[in-house]
Amino acid sequence: MPRTRLHEVPPTAGLPLRLPDLLPGRTDLAARIATLLDTPPLQLECSGTAALLLTLRVLKARSPQRPVVVVPAYTCPLVAIAVHCAGLRLRLCDLRPGHYDMDPQALAEACREDTLAVLPTHLAGRVADIDTAVTVARGAGAYVIEDAAQALGARDRGASVGLRGDVGFFSLAAGKGLSIYEGGLLLARDPELREALRRTHAEVPRSLGWELRRSLELLGLAALYRPLGLGLAYGRPLRAALRRGDPVAAVGDDFAPAIPFHRVGAWRRAVGAHAAARLPAFLATLAAQAASRVSRLGHIAGVEVLGDPPGAQGTWPFLLLRLPDTRMRDAALARLWQKGLGVSRLFIHALPDYAYLADRVPRQDVPNARDFAARTLTVSNSPWLDDAAFGLIADEIARTVA
Ligand SMILES: *Cc1c(COP(=O)(O)O)cnc(C)c1O
Protein backbone atom coordinates (compact mmCIF):
# COMPACT_ATOMS: atom_id res chain seq x y z
CA MET A 1 0.00 0.00 0.00
CA PRO A 2 1.67 3.28 -1.02
CA ARG A 3 2.17 5.73 1.79
CA THR A 4 0.58 9.05 1.25
CA ARG A 5 2.89 10.92 3.59
CA LEU A 6 6.25 11.95 2.10
CA HIS A 7 8.33 10.63 4.98
CA GLU A 8 10.83 7.97 4.20
CA VAL A 9 13.48 6.08 6.14
CA PRO A 10 16.52 5.28 3.95
CA PRO A 11 17.21 1.54 3.50
CA THR A 12 20.77 1.98 4.78
CA ALA A 13 22.16 4.30 7.44
CA GLY A 14 24.21 6.95 5.66
CA LEU A 15 26.02 9.64 7.62
CA PRO A 16 23.91 12.77 6.99
CA LEU A 17 25.82 15.79 5.67
CA ARG A 18 25.55 19.19 7.35
CA LEU A 19 25.68 22.62 5.79
CA PRO A 20 29.22 23.44 7.08
CA ASP A 21 30.48 20.23 5.40
CA LEU A 22 29.89 21.95 2.07
CA LEU A 23 32.35 24.77 2.79
CA PRO A 24 35.87 24.47 1.40
CA GLY A 25 38.47 23.12 3.82
CA ARG A 26 41.11 20.46 4.27
CA THR A 27 41.01 18.07 1.33
CA ASP A 28 42.92 15.18 2.89
CA LEU A 29 39.95 12.78 2.98
CA ALA A 30 41.99 9.59 2.48
CA ALA A 31 44.55 10.56 5.14
CA ARG A 32 41.83 11.38 7.64
CA ILE A 33 40.08 8.07 7.19
CA ALA A 34 43.40 6.22 7.42
CA THR A 35 43.99 7.95 10.76
CA LEU A 36 40.48 7.12 11.99
CA LEU A 37 40.79 3.47 10.99
CA ASP A 38 44.48 3.20 11.95
CA THR A 39 45.51 1.79 8.57
CA PRO A 40 48.44 2.37 6.21
CA PRO A 41 47.84 5.18 3.66
CA LEU A 42 44.57 4.86 1.74
CA GLN A 43 44.18 5.65 -1.96
CA LEU A 44 41.10 7.55 -3.09
CA GLU A 45 39.41 6.55 -6.35
CA CYS A 46 36.17 7.76 -7.95
CA SER A 47 34.15 4.69 -6.84
CA GLY A 48 34.53 1.35 -5.13
CA THR A 49 34.17 -0.25 -8.55
CA ALA A 50 36.95 1.93 -9.97
CA ALA A 51 39.15 0.95 -7.00
CA LEU A 52 38.49 -2.72 -7.76
CA LEU A 53 39.11 -2.24 -11.48
CA LEU A 54 42.41 -0.45 -10.85
CA THR A 55 43.46 -3.28 -8.49
CA LEU A 56 42.59 -5.94 -11.06
CA ARG A 57 44.63 -4.13 -13.70
CA VAL A 58 47.68 -4.02 -11.41
CA LEU A 59 47.36 -7.69 -10.44
CA LYS A 60 46.74 -8.74 -14.05
CA ALA A 61 49.98 -7.04 -15.11
CA ARG A 62 51.81 -9.00 -12.42
CA SER A 63 50.25 -12.38 -13.32
CA PRO A 64 49.17 -12.13 -16.97
CA GLN A 65 48.79 -15.91 -17.29
CA ARG A 66 45.92 -15.92 -14.75
CA PRO A 67 42.67 -14.68 -16.35
CA VAL A 68 40.08 -15.75 -13.73
CA VAL A 69 38.64 -13.91 -10.71
CA VAL A 70 36.63 -15.88 -8.14
CA VAL A 71 33.75 -13.98 -6.53
CA PRO A 72 30.84 -14.95 -4.28
CA ALA A 73 27.79 -15.87 -6.37
CA TYR A 74 25.73 -13.40 -4.33
CA THR A 75 27.31 -9.96 -4.49
CA CYS A 76 26.98 -6.55 -6.10
CA PRO A 77 26.56 -6.72 -9.92
CA LEU A 78 29.23 -3.98 -10.15
CA VAL A 79 31.82 -6.59 -9.15
CA ALA A 80 30.95 -8.67 -12.23
CA ILE A 81 31.07 -5.54 -14.40
CA ALA A 82 34.52 -4.57 -13.05
CA VAL A 83 35.95 -8.06 -13.72
CA HIS A 84 34.62 -7.91 -17.27
CA CYS A 85 35.98 -4.38 -17.83
CA ALA A 86 39.43 -5.53 -16.66
CA GLY A 87 39.41 -8.10 -19.47
CA LEU A 88 39.20 -10.95 -16.96
CA ARG A 89 36.78 -13.85 -16.53
CA LEU A 90 34.44 -14.44 -13.65
CA ARG A 91 34.17 -17.73 -11.78
CA LEU A 92 31.44 -17.89 -9.17
CA CYS A 93 31.79 -19.49 -5.78
CA ASP A 94 28.59 -20.60 -4.08
CA LEU A 95 27.88 -19.48 -0.52
CA ARG A 96 27.90 -21.49 2.67
CA PRO A 97 24.28 -22.55 3.25
CA GLY A 98 22.37 -19.64 4.78
CA HIS A 99 25.48 -17.45 5.07
CA TYR A 100 27.18 -14.59 3.23
CA ASP A 101 30.61 -16.30 3.25
CA MET A 102 31.83 -18.36 0.32
CA ASP A 103 31.60 -22.10 0.95
CA PRO A 104 35.16 -23.32 1.80
CA GLN A 105 34.79 -26.52 -0.24
CA ALA A 106 33.42 -24.65 -3.27
CA LEU A 107 36.20 -22.07 -2.87
CA ALA A 108 38.90 -24.75 -2.88
CA GLU A 109 37.43 -26.14 -6.11
CA ALA A 110 37.14 -22.70 -7.73
CA CYS A 111 40.75 -21.64 -7.02
CA ARG A 112 43.07 -23.09 -9.64
CA GLU A 113 46.23 -22.36 -11.60
CA ASP A 114 44.29 -19.89 -13.75
CA THR A 115 43.02 -17.86 -10.78
CA LEU A 116 44.29 -14.31 -10.37
CA ALA A 117 42.33 -13.31 -7.26
CA VAL A 118 39.46 -14.19 -4.93
CA LEU A 119 37.08 -11.63 -3.45
CA PRO A 120 35.80 -12.50 0.03
CA THR A 121 33.10 -9.91 0.74
CA HIS A 122 32.17 -8.11 3.95
CA LEU A 123 28.51 -8.01 3.00
CA ALA A 124 26.09 -5.75 4.87
CA GLY A 125 28.88 -4.58 7.19
CA ARG A 126 29.35 -8.14 8.45
CA VAL A 127 32.91 -9.40 8.74
CA ALA A 128 33.76 -12.14 6.25
CA ASP A 129 35.99 -15.17 6.78
CA ILE A 130 39.21 -13.85 5.22
CA ASP A 131 41.51 -16.44 6.81
CA THR A 132 39.95 -19.30 4.82
CA ALA A 133 40.11 -17.25 1.61
CA VAL A 134 43.80 -16.43 2.25
CA THR A 135 44.68 -20.08 2.94
CA VAL A 136 42.91 -21.32 -0.19
CA ALA A 137 44.20 -18.48 -2.40
CA ARG A 138 47.80 -18.88 -1.23
CA GLY A 139 47.59 -22.59 -2.04
CA ALA A 140 46.64 -21.71 -5.62
CA GLY A 141 49.03 -18.74 -5.95
CA ALA A 142 46.16 -16.24 -6.14
CA TYR A 143 45.69 -12.82 -4.55
CA VAL A 144 42.97 -11.95 -2.04
CA ILE A 145 40.97 -8.74 -2.53
CA GLU A 146 38.68 -7.94 0.40
CA ASP A 147 35.47 -6.36 -0.87
CA ALA A 148 34.71 -4.08 2.06
CA ALA A 149 32.48 -1.75 0.01
CA GLN A 150 29.72 -2.06 2.63
CA ALA A 151 31.99 -2.19 5.67
CA LEU A 152 33.92 1.07 6.18
CA GLY A 153 34.86 1.05 9.86
CA ALA A 154 34.42 -2.71 10.43
CA ARG A 155 37.12 -4.37 12.53
CA ASP A 156 38.43 -7.91 12.78
CA ARG A 157 40.50 -8.87 15.83
CA GLY A 158 41.29 -5.26 16.56
CA ALA A 159 42.29 -4.06 13.08
CA SER A 160 40.34 -2.59 10.16
CA VAL A 161 39.01 -5.07 7.63
CA GLY A 162 40.96 -4.99 4.38
CA LEU A 163 44.34 -5.78 5.94
CA ARG A 164 44.33 -9.59 6.03
CA GLY A 165 44.05 -9.97 2.28
CA ASP A 166 46.43 -8.33 -0.20
CA VAL A 167 44.11 -5.44 -1.07
CA GLY A 168 40.87 -4.14 0.39
CA PHE A 169 38.45 -1.51 -0.84
CA PHE A 170 35.69 0.59 0.69
CA SER A 171 32.87 2.41 -1.08
CA LEU A 172 31.92 6.04 -0.48
CA ALA A 173 28.83 5.81 -2.70
CA ALA A 174 25.49 7.33 -1.69
CA GLY A 175 23.83 4.98 0.76
CA LYS A 176 27.02 3.35 1.99
CA GLY A 177 27.85 5.18 5.19
CA LEU A 178 30.18 8.10 4.58
CA SER A 179 29.47 9.39 1.09
CA ILE A 180 30.88 11.87 -1.40
CA TYR A 181 28.16 10.58 -3.78
CA GLU A 182 30.66 8.29 -5.52
CA GLY A 183 34.07 7.35 -4.21
CA GLY A 184 36.23 4.44 -3.16
CA LEU A 185 39.22 3.85 -0.91
CA LEU A 186 41.95 1.31 -1.58
CA LEU A 187 43.99 -0.35 1.11
CA ALA A 188 47.08 -2.57 0.73
CA ARG A 189 49.14 -4.05 3.53
CA ASP A 190 52.29 -4.67 1.48
CA PRO A 191 54.27 -1.46 0.71
CA GLU A 192 55.39 -2.75 -2.69
CA LEU A 193 51.86 -3.52 -3.85
CA ARG A 194 50.70 -0.20 -2.39
CA GLU A 195 53.34 1.56 -4.49
CA ALA A 196 52.21 -0.30 -7.63
CA LEU A 197 48.61 0.80 -6.99
CA ARG A 198 49.80 4.36 -6.45
CA ARG A 199 51.74 4.38 -9.73
CA THR A 200 48.67 3.19 -11.62
CA HIS A 201 46.61 5.89 -9.92
CA ALA A 202 49.00 8.48 -11.35
CA GLU A 203 47.56 7.64 -14.78
CA VAL A 204 43.95 8.28 -13.75
CA PRO A 205 42.78 11.38 -15.68
CA ARG A 206 40.97 14.45 -14.44
CA SER A 207 37.50 14.96 -15.87
CA LEU A 208 35.83 18.30 -15.40
CA GLY A 209 32.57 16.89 -16.77
CA TRP A 210 32.36 13.96 -14.36
CA GLU A 211 33.50 16.03 -11.40
CA LEU A 212 30.88 18.68 -12.12
CA ARG A 213 28.19 16.04 -12.38
CA ARG A 214 29.27 14.29 -9.15
CA SER A 215 29.47 17.63 -7.35
CA LEU A 216 25.88 18.47 -8.31
CA GLU A 217 24.79 14.98 -7.29
CA LEU A 218 26.52 15.43 -3.95
CA LEU A 219 24.69 18.73 -3.42
CA GLY A 220 21.44 16.94 -4.22
CA LEU A 221 22.29 14.20 -1.74
CA ALA A 222 23.09 16.76 0.98
CA ALA A 223 19.76 18.50 0.33
CA LEU A 224 17.53 15.43 0.08
CA TYR A 225 19.12 12.93 2.49
CA ARG A 226 16.57 13.53 5.23
CA PRO A 227 13.22 11.85 5.89
CA LEU A 228 11.26 14.42 3.89
CA GLY A 229 13.54 14.56 0.85
CA LEU A 230 13.97 10.80 0.69
CA GLY A 231 10.28 10.29 0.04
CA LEU A 232 10.75 12.24 -3.14
CA ALA A 233 14.23 11.09 -4.19
CA TYR A 234 14.04 7.44 -3.09
CA GLY A 235 10.53 6.40 -2.07
CA ARG A 236 8.61 7.52 -5.15
CA PRO A 237 10.88 5.87 -7.75
CA LEU A 238 11.04 2.75 -5.54
CA ARG A 239 7.27 2.37 -5.45
CA ALA A 240 6.95 3.11 -9.16
CA ALA A 241 9.48 0.36 -9.96
CA LEU A 242 7.69 -2.12 -7.69
CA ARG A 243 4.36 -1.31 -9.33
CA ARG A 244 5.98 -2.06 -12.70
CA GLY A 245 7.14 -5.41 -11.27
CA ASP A 246 10.81 -4.43 -11.57
CA PRO A 247 12.55 -5.18 -8.25
CA VAL A 248 16.01 -4.93 -9.86
CA ALA A 249 15.36 -1.26 -10.64
CA ALA A 250 13.67 -0.79 -7.26
CA VAL A 251 16.88 -1.56 -5.34
CA GLY A 252 19.16 0.04 -7.95
CA ASP A 253 20.78 -3.22 -9.14
CA ASP A 254 20.58 -2.12 -12.79
CA PHE A 255 24.06 -0.73 -13.40
CA ALA A 256 25.54 0.77 -16.55
CA PRO A 257 28.15 -1.35 -18.39
CA ALA A 258 30.95 1.24 -18.37
CA ILE A 259 32.87 2.33 -15.28
CA PRO A 260 33.76 6.04 -15.04
CA PHE A 261 37.44 6.56 -14.21
CA HIS A 262 38.60 9.98 -13.09
CA ARG A 263 40.09 11.83 -10.16
CA VAL A 264 38.01 13.08 -7.26
CA GLY A 265 38.08 16.87 -7.06
CA ALA A 266 39.17 18.96 -4.07
CA TRP A 267 35.69 20.17 -3.09
CA ARG A 268 34.23 16.68 -2.75
CA ARG A 269 37.32 15.58 -0.83
CA ALA A 270 36.80 18.47 1.58
CA VAL A 271 33.12 17.57 2.06
CA GLY A 272 34.09 14.01 2.91
CA ALA A 273 36.93 15.12 5.19
CA HIS A 274 34.53 17.35 7.17
CA ALA A 275 31.94 14.61 7.54
CA ALA A 276 34.59 12.02 8.47
CA ALA A 277 35.06 13.76 11.81
CA ARG A 278 31.57 12.51 12.80
CA LEU A 279 32.05 8.98 11.50
CA PRO A 280 33.31 7.25 14.69
CA ALA A 281 30.44 8.60 16.81
CA PHE A 282 27.94 7.75 14.07
CA LEU A 283 29.21 4.17 13.79
CA ALA A 284 29.03 3.80 17.58
CA THR A 285 25.42 5.03 17.60
CA LEU A 286 24.52 2.54 14.88
CA ALA A 287 26.22 -0.33 16.71
CA ALA A 288 24.35 0.45 19.92
CA GLN A 289 21.02 0.69 18.11
CA ALA A 290 21.71 -2.54 16.21
CA ALA A 291 22.57 -4.48 19.38
CA SER A 292 19.09 -4.19 20.86
CA ARG A 293 17.28 -4.56 17.53
CA VAL A 294 19.24 -7.66 16.48
CA SER A 295 18.33 -9.18 19.81
CA ARG A 296 14.63 -8.33 19.40
CA LEU A 297 14.41 -9.74 15.87
CA GLY A 298 16.56 -12.73 16.77
CA HIS A 299 13.97 -13.77 19.34
CA ILE A 300 11.37 -14.33 16.62
CA ALA A 301 11.33 -18.06 15.99
CA GLY A 302 12.44 -18.81 12.43
CA VAL A 303 14.18 -15.46 11.86
CA GLU A 304 17.96 -15.27 11.77
CA VAL A 305 19.78 -11.94 11.88
CA LEU A 306 23.22 -12.30 10.32
CA GLY A 307 25.99 -11.45 12.80
CA ASP A 308 29.77 -11.38 13.01
CA PRO A 309 32.24 -14.16 13.81
CA PRO A 310 33.98 -14.12 17.22
CA GLY A 311 36.50 -11.28 17.60
CA ALA A 312 34.93 -9.15 14.87
CA GLN A 313 33.00 -5.87 15.14
CA GLY A 314 31.25 -5.13 11.88
CA THR A 315 29.34 -1.99 11.00
CA TRP A 316 25.56 -1.76 10.98
CA PRO A 317 24.16 0.14 7.98
CA PHE A 318 21.15 -2.21 8.09
CA LEU A 319 20.20 -5.59 9.52
CA LEU A 320 20.23 -8.57 7.18
CA LEU A 321 17.52 -11.10 8.03
CA ARG A 322 16.99 -14.63 6.77
CA LEU A 323 13.42 -15.92 6.90
CA PRO A 324 12.29 -19.57 6.90
CA ASP A 325 11.25 -19.58 3.24
CA THR A 326 10.63 -17.40 0.19
CA ARG A 327 6.87 -17.31 0.70
CA MET A 328 7.21 -15.78 4.17
CA ARG A 329 9.96 -13.41 3.03
CA ASP A 330 7.76 -12.19 0.18
CA ALA A 331 4.74 -11.91 2.46
CA ALA A 332 6.72 -9.73 4.87
CA LEU A 333 7.94 -7.56 1.99
CA ALA A 334 4.43 -7.23 0.59
CA ARG A 335 3.43 -5.62 3.88
CA LEU A 336 6.54 -3.58 4.54
CA TRP A 337 8.55 -2.71 1.42
CA GLN A 338 6.39 0.21 0.32
CA LYS A 339 5.71 1.65 3.76
CA GLY A 340 8.65 4.05 3.81
CA LEU A 341 10.06 2.29 6.90
CA GLY A 342 13.41 1.32 5.39
CA VAL A 343 12.58 -2.36 4.83
CA SER A 344 14.03 -3.58 1.55
CA ARG A 345 16.18 -6.22 -0.06
CA LEU A 346 19.91 -6.34 -0.66
CA PHE A 347 20.81 -7.62 -4.15
CA ILE A 348 17.75 -9.14 -5.83
CA HIS A 349 19.42 -12.14 -7.48
CA ALA A 350 22.41 -14.42 -7.40
CA LEU A 351 24.71 -13.17 -10.18
CA PRO A 352 23.65 -15.72 -12.87
CA ASP A 353 20.02 -14.59 -12.56
CA TYR A 354 20.39 -10.98 -13.74
CA ALA A 355 19.22 -11.02 -17.36
CA TYR A 356 21.26 -7.94 -18.22
CA LEU A 357 24.50 -9.58 -17.01
CA ALA A 358 24.05 -12.76 -19.04
CA ASP A 359 26.96 -11.89 -21.35
CA ARG A 360 29.36 -11.32 -18.44
CA VAL A 361 28.41 -13.98 -15.87
CA PRO A 362 28.91 -17.74 -16.35
CA ARG A 363 25.87 -20.01 -16.11
CA GLN A 364 26.82 -21.82 -12.92
CA ASP A 365 24.55 -23.68 -10.57
CA VAL A 366 24.75 -21.82 -7.27
CA PRO A 367 21.85 -23.11 -5.15
CA ASN A 368 22.94 -21.60 -1.83
CA ALA A 369 23.40 -18.13 -3.32
CA ARG A 370 19.95 -18.39 -4.94
CA ASP A 371 18.41 -19.50 -1.68
CA PHE A 372 20.10 -16.59 0.13
CA ALA A 373 18.72 -14.12 -2.42
CA ALA A 374 15.25 -15.64 -2.11
CA ARG A 375 15.00 -15.69 1.69
CA THR A 376 16.67 -12.50 2.90
CA LEU A 377 15.41 -9.00 3.50
CA THR A 378 16.95 -5.92 5.09
CA VAL A 379 15.80 -3.59 7.85
CA SER A 380 17.37 -0.14 7.87
CA ASN A 381 19.48 0.80 10.86
CA SER A 382 19.10 4.51 10.18
CA PRO A 383 18.68 6.58 13.37
CA TRP A 384 15.57 8.01 11.64
CA LEU A 385 13.87 4.64 12.17
CA ASP A 386 12.60 5.31 15.69
CA ASP A 387 11.69 2.64 18.23
CA ALA A 388 7.97 2.88 17.47
CA ALA A 389 8.47 2.35 13.73
CA PHE A 390 10.98 -0.44 14.37
CA GLY A 391 8.42 -2.05 16.67
CA LEU A 392 5.87 -2.04 13.84
CA ILE A 393 8.38 -3.82 11.60
CA ALA A 394 9.29 -6.41 14.23
CA ASP A 395 5.61 -7.12 14.96
CA GLU A 396 4.80 -7.47 11.26
CA ILE A 397 7.67 -9.90 10.70
CA ALA A 398 6.68 -11.91 13.76
CA ARG A 399 3.07 -12.13 12.52
CA THR A 400 4.28 -13.21 9.08
CA VAL A 401 6.40 -16.10 10.26
CA ALA A 402 3.98 -17.20 13.00
C1 LIG B 1 28.49 -1.04 -3.77
C2 LIG B 1 29.34 -2.22 -3.83
C3 LIG B 1 30.46 -2.26 -4.68
C4 LIG B 1 30.81 -1.12 -5.61
O1 LIG B 1 31.07 0.07 -4.94
P1 LIG B 1 30.70 1.49 -5.65
O2 LIG B 1 31.38 2.50 -4.78
O3 LIG B 1 29.22 1.61 -5.65
O4 LIG B 1 31.26 1.46 -7.00
C5 LIG B 1 31.22 -3.40 -4.68
N1 LIG B 1 30.91 -4.46 -3.90
C6 LIG B 1 29.86 -4.46 -3.06
C7 LIG B 1 29.58 -5.65 -2.21
C8 LIG B 1 29.04 -3.34 -3.02
O5 LIG B 1 27.97 -3.34 -2.20
PDBQT file of the ligand as one rigid body, heavy atoms in Angstrom, charges set to zero:
ROOT
HETATM    1  C1  LIG A 501      28.490  -1.043  -3.773  1.00  0.00    +0.000 C 
HETATM    2  C2  LIG A 501      29.344  -2.225  -3.834  1.00  0.00    +0.000 A 
HETATM    3  C3  LIG A 501      30.458  -2.259  -4.683  1.00  0.00    +0.000 A 
HETATM    4  C4  LIG A 501      30.811  -1.120  -5.610  1.00  0.00    +0.000 C 
HETATM    5  O1  LIG A 501      31.069   0.074  -4.941  1.00  0.00    +0.000 OA
HETATM    6  P1  LIG A 501      30.702   1.485  -5.648  1.00  0.00    +0.000 P 
HETATM    7  O2  LIG A 501      31.377   2.498  -4.780  1.00  0.00    +0.000 OA
HETATM    8  O3  LIG A 501      29.224   1.608  -5.647  1.00  0.00    +0.000 OA
HETATM    9  O4  LIG A 501      31.261   1.458  -7.005  1.00  0.00    +0.000 OA
HETATM   10  C5  LIG A 501      31.221  -3.405  -4.678  1.00  0.00    +0.000 A 
HETATM   11  N1  LIG A 501      30.913  -4.462  -3.904  1.00  0.00    +0.000 NA
HETATM   12  C6  LIG A 501      29.856  -4.458  -3.063  1.00  0.00    +0.000 A 
HETATM   13  C7  LIG A 501      29.579  -5.653  -2.207  1.00  0.00    +0.000 C 
HETATM   14  C8  LIG A 501      29.038  -3.341  -3.017  1.00  0.00    +0.000 A 
HETATM   15  O5  LIG A 501      27.974  -3.345  -2.202  1.00  0.00    +0.000 OA
ENDROOT
TORSDOF 0
